[in-house]
Amino acid sequence: MIKVYIASPYTIGDQARNVYESLKVANELINDGLCPFCPLLTHFQHMMFPQTYDKWLELDMEWLKQCDILLRLPGESNGADKEEIKAKELNIPVVYSTKELYYNYYGTESTL
């Protein structure tokens, strides 16, 4: 199963909307048979048990190492930019849409 790291905006803009958009993509990937890792799920952990920004980024970078590909969602984000740079350093492919993701792995614009 392909493990997809979802790098997306969080702190810039509406956080709730950013979490929603990331989870919506994660759900699409799940439904298409992929295994997404959605770092923005820590939004809920952070609400109850806050950690520093640096701690969350450190944990995210560890999870990134386990993934096969990084999907960079649109929008300004210092954290997602750092994740994208790290993925490239680790030779993890970076794509910018689910269409590109599916084409790279399946040779088509969807998994269906």
Beta strands, then each sheet from edge to edge (+ up, - down):
strand 1: 3-7
strand 2: 35-37
strand 3: 69-72
strand 4: 94-95
sheet 1: 2+ 1+ 3+ 4+
end
